[in-house]
Amino acid sequence: MRYIRKAWHWLTSMRTALALLFLLAIAAIPGSLLPQRSLNESNVNDFIETNGKVAEIYDKLQLFDVFSSVWFQAIYVLLMISLVGCIIPRSWDHYKAYRTPPTRAPKYLEKMPLNATGHSEKSPEEIAAATKTMLKKWRVSEVSPDKDRAGAQSFSAERGYARELCNLIFHIALVAILLTMAAGRLVHYEGQVIVVTEKNSQGQTQEQAQSTEFCNTSTSVYDSFRAGPLFDGTGLHPFCFLAHDFTADYLPNGQAEMFTSNVSYAAGDDIFTDPETWEDYQLQVNHPLRIDSNRVYLQGHGFAPTMTVEWPNGEKRTQTIQFQPTDTTFFLSEGVMRFDPPAGMYPDLFERRQNQIAIQGLFAPTAEWSGESGKLLQSSYPAMLDPAVAIDIYRGDAGLDTGTPQSFFSLDSNLVHTGQLQKIDRVNLNQGESVTLDDGTKVTFDGASEFANYQVSYDPFQGWVLVSSLVMLVSLVGSLVIKRRRVWVRIRPGANGGTDIEMGGLARTDRAGWSEEFHKLHRELLELPDPDEVEEDELYSAD
């Protein structure tokens, strides 16, 4: 039992709380330096593949899942217990100190760090009344001569209790931040979705573009979704938004300056009204759209090429698919499209599967051709000024009917290696150009639209985190600015009439500025002029 008590005293000491707070900050460093599964699992997998044994050790230490790791949560919980264990006894001690009258004046006030004496022609009763008036904002206790250590009437005053109160509020607010952040992580959700906009960067409407509307009605509509352990996937706030366009402002060197997307949105029953009546909003980076405690952020963008395949019988299929940027500066992107031929051309299911078309390659918003042959596609600017594609065209079983999930940005290499997909042609196409395959099938590059990556976040405790943070900052300033100090006044009848006055002062914390306040009290009680004013009067008289 004795060891348990010692462990509890150690855990609830302020020194331990500070150590745990610094340890928590240090523990969060790997979460900012290493990719995290909760944010981007593909980046974690790439890191593990390229770093071998070291990455495997990191994975065993949960460094790719820092904020959900056992050791991080253990530090988090210990910090909260330590802070609560510090706050409760300190709050009780502060309450008892506040209820306790100020300490009686010591016998020898001249030994105090700050002391002063003086004589007034006023009676002791008048000085006593003046002392009470002067110290009306202080906690004051009056001591009669029979109880005073020096046998005279004295006053004890203390000020600055709010310093300790602000200190306690600071720690309570810190606990509140930890609790509200933890509660928010339990019930929050966050999803990302890619939406191809109605217009491309040149303002041209893409009639064949994918749906430009997103509705927050199910977790299945997101491209990626993660949520806290207490969120069961239901209870989403229904709202929809329509992405009209996406524009990016670039510096001459290609660096992005600002992203903007004009959207229209509706919530609740307004979803079923005419989209023309929905509210408009200009979505920008760090300026989210707020709907029913949800926040819609504009995170990034990319390009979605549009390809049309025309079969020999004249039937067409058009797709607009987003490509993944491999160069985040000039947006050279890669991706894949898969086309199923018209059912009428191949009544036999097996034969139709053998004639599926797959297109894989690169897209450049502003094409630049390099290499010895001048056919190597690069991108020279991130805006879509001269779009082009460099593609490989395959025919065969593209895996559309297998029901097996496939990558959005690359073909299944096994299908190519086994010969189920055979490369028919490799070609470079500018916007509007086409190529005709050996069987008469025509592939056309129609252009591209821009897509925007939107993130929907929900955390009902975010407002409480903000309030707790503001309270913590204000209380911290208060605990640093407010000074705890004491002052004593002892008065005696003078030998030749009037009143003799003794004063003493003591700062419980930093003395900075306290001496000026003490001497001001002394001058006020004795009705003495301010030294600065005296110097000015003398200077004026001399002139």
N, C-alpha and C positions, 0 to 999 in steps of 0.2 A: 504493500500500500504506500509506503514511503517513497518508493521509486516512481510509482504512478503520479504521486503528488508533485515530485520534483520535475517529472516530464511535463506535467500540465503547467507548472510555473514557468518552465523554460519555453514551452510552446506559446504561452500567452504573454510573454514579455515583448515590449516594444522593439527590442533589439532583434528578436527572432522574426517579428512581423516585417521589419525593414529588410532583413536578410532574405526572407521568402519573396518579398516584392522584387528585389533585385534579381533573385534567382529566376522568377517568372519572366522578367524582361530578357534575361540571358537565354532562357529556354525557348523564347519566341524567335530568336535569331535564325535558327535553321529553317523555320517556316517562311521566312522572307528570302532566304538565299537559295533554298532548294525547291523544285516544283512539288506541288501538293496534289494528291489524288483528288481531293474534294474540289479542286479548281480545274485541273486539266490532267486527266489520267493518261492521255496519250503522251504528254510531255514526260511524265514519270517513267513510262515504259521505254521511251527513247533514251532517257538518261541512264536507265538500268542497262540497256543494250550496249551503250557506248562506254560505260565506265566499269563494267565487269564486276570483279570481286568487291571493290570498294562500295559500289552501289548496292550490292547484296547485303553488305554489313549495315549500310544506312537503312535499308529496308527492314532488317531485323530489329534495328534500334527505333523503328517507327518514325524516322526522320522525314518520310514522305507523307506522314499523317500526324504532324506535330500536334495540332490543336485538338485532336481526338485521341491522342496517345494516352496510355495509362499514366506515364510519369508526369506529363503536363497537367492532366486532370488532378493527380495527387497533389502537386504543388499548389494548384488552384484551390482545392478544398482545404488544404492545410493553411493557406493564407487567409481564407475566410474565417476559419476557426480561430486562428491566432488573433485576427483583428477583432472579432466579436469578444474573445476572451480578454482582450486589452480594454475594449470600450466599456464593458459593463462595470467592472470595479472602478475604473477611472470616472465614470459618470456618477457613481455613488459617492466617491470621494469628493468630487466637485460639488455635488448637492450638499454634502455635510459642510464643506468649507464655506459655501455661500450662506448657509444658515448660521454659521458660527460668527459671533461679533468680532470686529477687528481687534487685533492684539493691543493690550494696554500699553501705554507709553513706557519706554524704559526709564530707569532712574536718571541716567546721565545722557541727555539728548545731545550734549556737545560731542559725544563720541560717535554719533551717527555719520555716515558718509557725507550727508548734506545737513547742515545745521545753521541756525541763525538766531540771534537774540535782538531784542528791541524794547523800547519803552513807549507807552502811549499815555496821553493825558486823560483818556477816557476811563470810565470805571470798569471794573472786572465784568459787571453784568452787561455793559455795552459791548465789550470785547467778545464775550461769550456769544452774544447774539450775532455779532459780525462774523464770528468764526462759523456759526451754523449756516449763515447765509452764504458765506464764501464756499463752504463744502457741501452745498445742497445737492450737487450731482454725485457726491461720494457716498459710500456706505460709512456712516459715522456712528460712533458710540461715545457717550459722555461718561466720564469717570469722576466721581465726587472726591474731594480731598482725602476723606478717610480711607478710600480704596486705592488711591493713586500711590505709586511707589515712592514718589518724592513729596507726598503730602500736600499737593496742590490740585486745583481743578484742571482737568486735562481732557483733550478730545483725541480720539483715534479714528483715522479715516483711511479707507482703502479703496482703490479703483483699479480697473483692468481685469475684472473677473471674466469679461467677454473673451479675453485671450484664450483661456482654457476652454471656454464654451466653443469658440471657433475651431480650436484644435480637435475637440470631440466631434463637432459637426463634420469637419474634414474627413475624419476616419469613418464616420457613419456614411458619408456620401461615397467614400471609396468602396465600402462594403455594398452600398446600393448599386454602384456601377457593376461590381462583380456579379451580384445577384441578377440584375436586369439583363446583363449580357448573357448570362447562363440561361435565364428564362427565355430570352429571345432565340437563342440557339436551339432550344427544345421545340419551339412551335413555328420557327421560320420556314420559309421555302424560297427557292431562287431557281429561276429557269431561264435558259437562253433559247432564242429562236431567230432563225434567219428569214427575213422577208424581202422578196424581190420587189422593188418599188415600181410604181406605175410608169415613171419616166426615167430614162437614162440621164447621164450627166450632160447630154447635149439637149435635153428637153424633149426628146422624141418619145412618143407614146409607144410602148411595146404591147401590141395586141395579144401576142402569144405568151406573155409573161405568166409566171405562176401567180397564184392568188396573192394579192397585196394586203389581205385582211388577216388579222390575228385576233382570236377570241380566247380569253382566259376562262375556259369552261371545263378543261380536263388536263390532267398532267400529260396525256398522250400527245397533245398538240405541240409540246416543246421538243426541240432538238436535243437538249440535255436538261435534266431536272434533278435537283437535290433538295432535301428537306430535313428538318429536325426529327428526332425520334418520336415526338408526340403528334406529328402531322401525318394523318392517315391517307392523304390524297384527296379527301373530300373537303368541302367548305371553302372552295375557291370563290373569290368575289367575281361574279360575272361581269366582264367588260370586254369591249372590242375596240380595236383601233385599225385605221386604214392608212397605210404608208403611201403618201402621194409621190414623194420624191426623196432623193438624197443628194446633197451637194457637199463638196469638200473644197475648202480654200487651201491652196498650196503656196509655199514660198518658191522663188525661182529655182532653188536647189532640190525641189521635190518634197521638202518636209511639210507635213500636214500642219495647218494652222488652226482650223476649226472644222468640225463636222456638223451638219445641220440636216434635219429631216422634218418636213412638214407632214403632220398627221391629223386625222380627224378621229374622234373617239366618242364613245357612248358607254354608259354603265346601266346595269339593272334592266328595267323594262324598255328603256330608250334604245336598247340594242335592236329591237324589232321595228324601229322607225326607219324612215328613208335616210340612207347615209348622207344625203345632201344636207340634212338638218343637223348632223352631228357637230359637236364643238371642234374648232380648229385649235391646234397647238403647234408651236415651233419647238421641236425637240433638239437640244444641243448637248454637247458633252458637259457634264456637271450641272445640267439644268433638266432634271428628270420631270416626267409627267407623273403627277400624284393622283391616284384614283382609289378611293375606298381603302386607304392605308397601304395600297400597293404603289410601288415606284417603278416607273418604266424608264430605263436608262438607254441611251444610245452609246454602244460600246465600240463598234468598229464597222468596217464595210469591206466590200470586195466586188467582184464582177461575176455576172451570170451570162455566159454566151448563149446565143440562140442558134440552133442548127435545125435545118429542115432536110428530111430524107424523102425523096420522091421515088417510088418504085416504078418499074416498067409499065405497070397498068395505069399509072397516073395518080394513084392514091398517095397522100402525103401524111407524114407525121412530123410534128414540130415540138421541140423541147427547149426550155430555158432552164438551165441547171447551174447552180452556183459552183464556181471553181475555188479551190483552196489557194490563197496567196502563199507562194513560197518565198517571195521577196516582199517584205512588208514596207519597203521604201517605194519601189516603182511598180509593185503589184503584178509581177509576172506570176501567173497562177496556173495550177494544173487541176485536171478533173477528168471525168468520164461521163459518157451518155450511152444509154442502152435503148435500142428501138426494137419493138416487136413488129414483124411484117403484118400486113392486112390478112385477116383470116381467109378471105376469098381467094387469095393467091395460092395458098397451100392448105387444102382441106385436111390433109393428113397432119396430125399434131406433131409427130416426130419430124417430118420434113420442115414444118414451120419453125421448129426449134433450131434446126440446122441452118436457117437462113436469117437468124437475128443479126442485127447490126450493132456493133459496139464501137464507139469513138473515144479515143483517149489521147490527150495531148496537152499543149500549153496554150495559154491565152495571154496576150500583151495588150494593155489599153492604148499604149503608144508604141507601135512596132519599131524595132531597130534590128536590121539584119546584119549579122557579123559572120565571122569564120571565113575560111579560104574560099568556100563556094558561095558565100553571101547568103546562105539559107538557114543560118542558126538564129533562131528567134530570141530576141532580148526585148526588154521594155526600157525606154529612156525617160518616161515621165509617168506619174501615177494617174493623171487625168486621162480620160478616154478621148484622145485626139485622132489617133489613127489605129483602130483596133485590128488585130490579126490573130490567126491561130496557126499552130503547127501540130498536126494531128496524125495519128495512126488509125486506120480504119480496119476493123476486124469483121469477119463473117463467121457465124457458127452459133453454138449454144452459149449465150451470154449469161445463163443462169437465172433468167427471169422467171422461170416456172418451177424452180426447185424449192422455193419457200425458205431458202437459206439466206440469212442476212449478208449483205455485201457492202463493201466500202463505197462511200459516196464519191470518193476522189480517185480511186484506182481500181483496175480490173483484178480479178482473182488470177494470180499468176499460175495456179494449177491448171486453169482452163486453157491457158496459152501453151504451157509445157506439154500437156497431154494431147494437144492438137484439136481440142474441142472448139477453140477459137483460132482462126487462121488470119494472119495479117494479109489484107488485100492491097493496101496502098498506104503510102506516106506522102503527105501533101501539105503545103503552106497556102493558106487562104487569107486574103484581105476581105474586108466587109463587102458583101454582095457577090463574091466569087463562089464558084462551085466546081465540083469534080464529078465525072461520070465513071462509075465502076465498070468492071468487065461484063456484068450482066445487064447493064443499062440503068442501074440504080444511080440516082443523082443526089449528091450531098452538097448542101449550100450553107455557107456561113452568113447568117442574116444580120449579125451585129451582136450587141450585148446590152444588158441592163445592169445597173448597180444594185447590189443588195446591201441591206443594213442589218447589223447584228444587234438585236434588242435584248435587254435583260429585264426581267420582271422580278422584283424583290419584295418580300413581305416580312415585316418584323414589327409586331404590335408594341414591342417594348423599346423601340428606338427613341421615342419621345422621352421616355423615363430615363434612358441613358443620357440624353442631352441635358435634362433637368438636373440629374445627379452630378454630371460633369460641371455644370455652371455653379451649382451649390458648392462643390468641392473647391473650385477655383476661388470663389468669393470668400469662403471660410479660410482658405489658405492665406489669402491676402490679409484678412482680419487677424489671423494668428501671428502674422509677421509685423503688422503695423501697431496693433494695440499693445500697450506696455502695462505690466502689473506693477503698481507702486503704492507706497504707504506714506502717510504724513501724520505727525503728532504735533499738537499744540498744547502747551502748558502755560497757564496764566496765574499770576500772583499779584496781590495788591502791592503797589510800590511803597517804598519806605517814606517817600515825601509826597504820596498821593499818586493817582494814576494807576497804571498796570504795567507790570513787567511781563514780557512775553518770551517764551522759548519755543523754538520750532526744530523739528528733526525730520529728515526724509530718507527713505530707503527704496531703491528700485529692486523689485523681485526678479526682474529679467535684465535686459539690456538697458543701460543708463542713458543711451543717446537721447538727447532732448529733454531729459527729466530735470536736469539742473536748472534750465531756463524756466520750466514750469514751477519748480519749487520756489525760486527767487521771486517769481511773479506773485505767487501766493503770499510770500512774506511782505512784499511791498504793498499788496492790496490790503492786507490786514493792518499794517502800520500806516497806511495812507501815504506812502512814500512815492515820489515821482519816479518815472522811468529814467534810468541813466542816459539813454539816448536822447530823450526829450530835454533833459537838463543840459546836455552838451549843445544841443541846437539852440536853446534859449540863451546860453552863455555866449555862443558864437554870434547870435543876433544882437545881443547887448553890446558886444565888443565892436561890432560894425557900426 
